[in-house]
Amino acid sequence: MLVWSPLHGGLLGGVLRKKAEGTAVKSAQGRAVDALKEHGTAIAAYERFCADIGRDPAEVGLAWTLARPGVTGVLIGPRTPDHVDGAVRALDKPLTEEETDRLDALFPPVGRGGLRPPRG
């Protein structure tokens, strides 16, 4: 499976920190705004978790997506060289099993209490 927009329009890229700094771009518009309203508590816990393990939220989000069963790659849209560097770090430093378990508890997979995609 090839995943498009693994950071959900910036939502898993440190949206709360970026909004506080005034540097939010994609995460301050579109679907990320509505998703943040709905999942703000989980996103705040996610950003605290990333800070606890000393990693950038975007890097963690990519590493977590790549660790999902069946995922073979991600389509990203880096805008800066730092974004590319973070994506490489996500590949070079996978999450531990404990870290993945903590993320799965914050965002349960579909079938274990997680959100189902909208039906159209």
Secondary structure, 3 states (H helix, E strand, C coil): CEEECCCCCCCCCCHHHHHHHCCCCHHHCCHHHHHHHHHHHHHHHHHHHHHHHCCCHHHHHHHHHHHCCCCCEEECCCCCHHHHHHHHHHHHCCCCHHHHHHHHHHCCCCCCCCCCCCCC
